[in-house]
């Protein structure tokens, strides 16, 4: 099997490569979104802690 045969995917490359690309996009977006949410939660927790310390 040559690289060209692999990339052609037995005639289904037009369906498979976009599906692989979409899957990769969803996975990367999921990781990015989770990291962004975590950073925001940490900032909010730090603000709450700071407010609590200022009250005391």
Backbone as a chain_set.jsonl record, in Angstrom:
{"seq": "XXXXXXXXXXXXXXXXXXXXXXXXXXXXXXXXXXXXXXXXXXXXXXXXXXXXXXXX", "coords": {"N": [[0.848, -1.171, 0.0], [0.627, 2.133, -0.917], [1.418, 5.551, -0.038], [-0.241, 7.258, -1.416], [-2.434, 5.588, -1.954], [-3.307, 5.212, 0.656], [-4.033, 7.866, 1.379], [-6.106, 8.259, -0.402], [-8.032, 6.549, 0.517], [-9.506, 4.334, -0.419], [-11.407, 5.425, -2.117], [-13.126, 6.789, -0.507], [-12.188, 9.108, 0.583], [-13.15, 11.713, 0.378], [-15.208, 11.762, 2.184], [-14.146, 10.786, 4.564], [-11.793, 12.317, 5.34], [-12.803, 14.977, 5.85], [-14.436, 14.268, 8.026], [-12.529, 13.375, 9.879], [-11.162, 15.8, 10.21], [-13.194, 17.439, 11.311], [-13.653, 16.07, 13.686], [-11.159, 16.415, 14.95], [-11.218, 19.207, 15.231], [-13.388, 19.509, 17.034], [-12.386, 18.183, 19.29], [-10.131, 19.785, 19.93], [-11.413, 22.233, 20.395], [-12.962, 21.514, 22.608], [-11.0, 21.019, 24.586], [-9.807, 23.58, 24.706], [-12.008, 25.135, 25.53], [-12.58, 23.998, 28.045], [-10.22, 24.609, 29.448], [-10.364, 27.4, 29.436], [-12.698, 27.806, 30.924], [-11.877, 26.759, 33.375], [-9.834, 28.555, 34.045], [-11.342, 30.9, 34.361], [-12.96, 30.144, 36.529], [-11.012, 29.881, 38.489], [-10.135, 32.546, 38.67], [-12.481, 33.747, 39.614], [-12.741, 32.452, 42.087], [-10.438, 33.382, 43.353], [-11.079, 36.105, 43.518], [-13.281, 35.957, 45.28], [-12.015, 34.977, 47.575], [-10.252, 37.086, 48.091], [-12.088, 39.152, 48.633], [-13.24, 38.142, 50.945], [-11.058, 38.137, 52.672], [-10.632, 40.86, 52.868], [-12.824, 41.693, 54.296], [-12.387, 40.76, 56.838]], "CA": [[0.0, 0.0, 0.0], [1.404, 3.358, -1.001], [0.858, 6.703, 0.665], [-1.338, 7.748, -2.245], [-3.58, 4.714, -1.69], [-3.792, 5.515, 2.004], [-4.703, 9.157, 1.375], [-7.318, 8.127, -1.206], [-8.941, 5.811, 1.404], [-10.391, 3.447, -1.164], [-12.466, 6.184, -2.763], [-13.954, 7.445, 0.498], [-11.429, 10.202, 1.177], [-13.994, 12.9, 0.425], [-16.056, 11.673, 3.368], [-13.362, 10.483, 5.762], [-10.903, 13.386, 5.775], [-13.564, 16.018, 6.56], [-14.874, 13.735, 9.323], [-11.357, 13.431, 10.752], [-10.915, 17.207, 10.502], [-14.23, 17.903, 12.222], [-13.378, 15.441, 14.977], [-10.009, 17.111, 15.516], [-11.676, 20.532, 15.63], [-14.218, 19.377, 18.228], [-11.509, 17.836, 20.411], [-9.331, 20.959, 20.278], [-12.329, 23.208, 20.984], [-13.335, 21.013, 23.927], [-9.868, 21.266, 25.483], [-9.687, 25.039, 24.856], [-13.141, 25.612, 26.315], [-12.411, 23.546, 29.428], [-9.138, 25.39, 30.054], [-10.869, 28.75, 29.624], [-13.636, 27.755, 32.05], [-11.089, 26.556, 34.582], [-9.161, 29.822, 34.356], [-12.357, 31.823, 34.866], [-13.348, 29.685, 37.865], [-9.913, 30.226, 39.396], [-10.181, 33.997, 38.891], [-13.639, 34.034, 40.462], [-12.419, 31.986, 43.435], [-9.453, 34.311, 43.911], [-11.815, 37.325, 43.878], [-14.058, 35.69, 46.488], [-11.075, 34.875, 48.688], [-9.782, 38.443, 48.355], [-13.178, 39.883, 49.276], [-13.404, 37.589, 52.281], [-9.921, 38.607, 53.465], [-10.794, 42.296, 53.099], [-13.883, 41.859, 55.293], [-11.89, 40.396, 58.179]], "C": [[0.898, 1.24, 0.0], [0.707, 4.472, -0.215], [-0.338, 7.261, -0.11], [-2.596, 6.903, -2.031], [-4.178, 4.999, -0.316], [-4.588, 6.816, 2.014], [-6.013, 9.126, 0.587], [-8.407, 7.375, -0.438], [-9.961, 4.973, 0.636], [-11.572, 4.164, -1.804], [-13.35, 6.951, -1.787], [-13.269, 8.654, 1.146], [-12.265, 11.472, 1.307], [-14.934, 12.913, 1.622], [-15.229, 11.531, 4.648], [-12.499, 11.641, 6.236], [-11.66, 14.555, 6.403], [-14.062, 15.538, 7.928], [-13.716, 13.748, 10.318], [-11.069, 14.872, 11.162], [-11.93, 17.768, 11.491], [-14.017, 17.334, 13.618], [-12.217, 16.134, 15.674], [-10.411, 18.5, 16.008], [-12.48, 20.465, 16.925], [-13.347, 19.056, 19.445], [-10.689, 19.044, 20.863], [-10.213, 22.017, 20.929], [-12.728, 22.793, 22.399], [-12.226, 21.279, 24.947], [-9.728, 22.762, 25.745], [-10.789, 25.587, 25.752], [-13.007, 25.217, 27.784], [-11.321, 24.346, 30.134], [-9.581, 26.826, 30.327], [-11.833, 28.802, 30.809], [-12.902, 27.588, 33.371], [-10.398, 27.849, 34.998], [-10.158, 30.826, 34.924], [-12.795, 31.424, 36.275], [-12.261, 30.012, 38.884], [-9.892, 31.715, 39.699], [-11.335, 34.368, 39.82], [-13.37, 33.6, 41.902], [-11.422, 32.917, 44.101], [-10.124, 35.626, 44.32], [-12.614, 37.118, 45.158], [-13.162, 35.608, 47.713], [-10.583, 36.268, 49.08], [-10.846, 39.259, 49.056], [-13.365, 39.422, 50.704], [-12.268, 38.065, 53.201], [-10.073, 40.1, 53.79], [-11.873, 42.573, 54.154], [-13.344, 41.653, 56.704], [-11.005, 41.44, 58.77]], "O": [[1.808, 1.365, 0.82], [-0.441, 4.335, 0.208], [-1.328, 7.685, 0.486], [-3.698, 7.443, -1.939], [-5.397, 5.023, -0.148], [-5.679, 6.878, 2.579], [-6.931, 9.891, 0.884], [-9.591, 7.555, -0.722], [-11.135, 4.916, 1.003], [-12.625, 3.561, -2.009], [-14.237, 7.691, -2.212], [-13.745, 9.16, 2.162], [-12.092, 12.226, 2.264], [-15.404, 13.976, 2.027], [-15.578, 12.092, 5.687], [-12.473, 11.925, 7.433], [-11.201, 15.089, 7.413], [-14.104, 16.317, 8.88], [-13.909, 14.097, 11.482], [-10.765, 15.139, 12.324], [-11.559, 18.495, 12.413], [-14.183, 18.038, 14.614], [-12.291, 16.409, 16.872], [-9.99, 18.922, 17.085], [-12.274, 21.283, 17.822], [-13.565, 19.613, 20.521], [-10.569, 19.293, 22.062], [-9.808, 22.635, 21.914], [-12.82, 23.638, 23.29], [-12.507, 21.721, 26.061], [-9.548, 23.171, 26.892], [-10.531, 26.408, 26.632], [-13.294, 26.023, 28.67], [-11.482, 24.721, 31.295], [-9.209, 27.403, 31.349], [-11.788, 29.739, 31.607], [-13.265, 28.207, 34.372], [-10.382, 28.194, 36.18], [-9.839, 31.533, 35.88], [-12.982, 32.292, 37.127], [-12.565, 30.382, 40.018], [-9.66, 32.117, 40.84], [-11.179, 35.206, 40.707], [-13.735, 34.311, 42.839], [-11.548, 33.211, 45.289], [-9.778, 36.2, 45.353], [-12.633, 37.99, 46.026], [-13.516, 36.117, 48.776], [-10.505, 36.59, 50.266], [-10.534, 39.994, 49.992], [-13.624, 40.238, 51.588], [-12.5, 38.36, 54.374], [-9.682, 40.544, 54.869], [-11.819, 43.6, 54.831], [-13.795, 42.299, 57.65], [-10.515, 41.273, 59.888]]}, "num_chains": 1, "name": "protein.A"}
